[in-house]
Amino acid sequence: MTIAPERTARIELRTAEEWFPVCDLALLTPGRGVAALLPDGRQVAVFLDRTGTVYAVGNRDPFTGAYVLSRGLLGAVDGAPYVASPLLKQRFDLATGACLDDDEVAVPAYETRLAP
């Protein structure tokens, strides 16, 4: 989801059952991530990229088991944004959760929206 200049909105992400409020848009810094806890105990990494698009993926690095993807580096390959794990540097597509370095690995990806 790409955002408008209005930064007073709240970011929500879709879980299996409903939309879940994560944080105020104003709390995000473009190019950096934050970790959030879902009601079922799962962690997500939420990112605002430099184009103003908000993404959310699982925060657990499947290669190490550490909850660190929110601290990863953002980049893009052929226009597709990714986060690189800060530990072993595997890259995960922010839109789909697919690992760009191992076709058999992925993290959950969540739909996001802005709510007033």
N, C-alpha and C positions, 0 to 999 in steps of 0.2 A: 504494500500500500504506500503510495507516495503522498506526502503531506503538503498541505497548503502553508503559507507563511504563519497562519494562526497557531500559536504554541500553547494555548490555554486548554487544549483538549487532553483527554485521558486516553492512553493506549490500552486496548483490550485485545486478547487473543482467544481464538476459538479452541475450546477443549472438546472432547467428544460430546458433552452434554449441553454446553452453553458458552456464552462469551464471558470471559473472566477479566476484570480490571487488573492491570499490571502496575502502571505508574503514570504520572503526569508527563506529557510530552516534554515539558520544559526541563525535566530532570535528565534528559538524554543529551549527550554531546555527540555531534556528528563524528563518525569514524571510531567510536568507542562503544563497548557493550556494557550491559548491566545484567546481573543475575536476579531472577525472581523465583519465588516458590509458589507452586500451584497447590490447590486445596488437597490433592491426593498425595502430596509429598514430592512430586517430580520437580526438578529444577529446569528452568528455561533461561536461555541467553537471548537478550533483546538488544537489537542494534538499530541505530539510526545512521544510515550511510550519508555520504556527503552530497548525494542528490536529493535527500529528504525522504527516502523510502525507509519504512520501518519493517524489520524482519524479526522473527523469533524461531529459534531452533532449540533442541535439547541441549542442556549445558554440559552433559557428561561426555567426555572424550572416550569413544569406544575402544581406542587403542591402549589407553592407560587406566581407564576407570575413574580418572580424576574429574571433578566438576570444575572445569577451567575454560570452556569455550568462550564464556563471556569476556575473558581476558585476551582473546585471540586478536590477531591482526586482520583487518579487512583488506580485500583486494578484489580484482576482477580478472576473468579470463574470457576473452571473446565477448565482452560486455556482460557476462554473468557474474554477479557478486558472490564472493565466498568469504568464509572466515577460516584462517589457518590456526590450528591448535598451537598454543604457546609452548607446548611440551615437545612433541615430535614433528610438528609442522604439517601434518596432514591437513588438506583443505576440504571444506564442506560447503556445498552450494547452499546459499542462504534461502533460496526459493524452494528447493526440493529436499534438502538435507543429505543428498547423495555425496559420498566421498569422491572427490575428483582424483584421488590417488589409489583407490582400491574399489573396484566396481561391486564388491560383495559387502561393503560396509556403508551404513547411513546413520544419520541421527534424525529424530523426529523434527518435522518442520510444521509450523503453526501459521494459520491465517491470522492476520492482524487487521485492526480497524481503529479509527479514532472515534471517540464518543464525547459528546459535549460535557 
